[in-house]
Amino acid sequence: MKVSIELTLTPLKDDYERHIIDFIKRLRASEFKVLENPLSTQIYGDYDKLMPFLTQEIKQSFSTVDIAVLNMKIVKTDRSDYEPNF
C-alpha cells in the first residue's frame, strides 16, 4: 500500500536548525521520494518499507535532543504527483 507522509520536526532548543537539517538529509539519502517546503517535509513510498525506516530515523533524531515534537500526517495514497488545478 502506497502512502504519503508529511513530517514536521520541532526540536525545542536554541540550535534547532541543525537537528532539522540532519533529519532531512537522512530522509533525502533514503530510497524514498522526498519533497520539502518551508513548513514540512513529505516522504512517499510503500507503507511496509517506509514506516520501519521512519521509526529508525525519528528515534535517531530524538536521541540527539532533550525535547522535540514531531507532527506526522499519513495519507493512504501516493500524492507525490499532486498539482493544484486552480
C-alpha positions as CSV (number, residue, x, y, z in Angstrom):
1,M,0.0,0.0,0.0
2,K,1.4,3.4,-1.0
3,V,1.4,6.3,1.5
4,S,2.2,10.0,1.6
5,I,3.6,11.2,4.9
6,E,4.0,14.8,6.0
7,L,6.6,15.4,8.7
8,T,7.4,18.5,10.8
9,L,10.2,18.1,13.3
10,T,10.4,20.7,16.0
11,P,13.3,20.4,18.4
12,L,12.7,22.6,21.5
13,K,16.1,24.1,21.8
14,D,18.1,27.1,20.6
15,D,20.1,25.2,17.9
16,Y,17.1,23.6,16.4
17,E,18.1,24.2,12.8
18,R,21.0,21.7,12.8
19,H,18.7,18.9,14.1
20,I,16.1,19.6,11.4
21,I,18.7,19.7,8.6
22,D,20.3,16.5,9.8
23,F,16.9,14.8,9.8
24,I,16.0,16.0,6.3
25,K,19.4,14.9,5.0
26,R,18.9,11.4,6.3
27,L,15.4,11.3,4.6
28,R,16.9,12.5,1.3
29,A,19.6,9.8,1.4
30,S,16.8,7.1,1.6
31,E,15.3,5.2,-1.3
32,F,12.0,7.1,-0.9
33,K,10.8,10.2,-2.8
34,V,11.2,13.3,-0.6
35,L,9.7,16.7,-1.2
36,E,10.2,19.8,1.0
37,N,8.7,23.1,1.6
38,P,9.4,25.8,4.2
39,L,7.0,24.3,6.8
40,S,7.3,20.5,6.4
41,T,8.8,17.6,4.5
42,Q,6.9,15.0,2.6
43,I,8.0,11.4,2.0
44,Y,6.3,8.9,-0.2
45,G,6.6,5.1,-0.6
46,D,5.3,1.7,0.4
47,Y,3.9,1.6,3.9
48,D,5.6,-1.6,5.0
49,K,9.0,-0.2,3.9
50,L,8.6,3.4,4.9
51,M,7.3,3.0,8.5
52,P,10.3,1.0,9.8
53,F,12.6,3.5,8.1
54,L,10.8,6.4,9.7
55,T,10.7,4.7,13.1
56,Q,14.5,4.4,13.0
57,E,15.1,8.0,11.8
58,I,12.7,9.5,14.3
59,K,14.4,7.6,17.1
60,Q,17.8,8.8,15.8
61,S,16.6,12.4,15.8
62,F,15.0,12.2,19.2
63,S,18.2,10.7,20.7
64,T,20.1,14.0,19.8
65,V,17.8,16.4,21.6
66,D,16.3,16.6,25.1
67,I,12.8,17.7,23.9
68,A,11.3,17.6,20.4
69,V,7.9,17.4,18.8
70,L,7.2,15.5,15.6
71,N,4.0,16.1,13.8
72,M,3.1,13.5,11.2
73,K,0.2,13.1,8.8
74,I,-0.3,9.9,6.8
75,V,-2.5,9.7,3.7
76,K,-3.3,6.3,2.2
77,T,-2.2,7.1,-1.3
78,D,0.8,8.4,-3.2
79,R,0.2,12.1,-3.6
80,S,3.7,12.9,-4.8
81,D,2.5,14.0,-8.3
82,Y,-0.3,16.3,-6.9
83,E,-0.5,19.6,-8.7
84,P,-3.2,22.2,-7.8
85,N,-5.6,22.8,-10.7
86,F,-6.9,26.2,-9.6
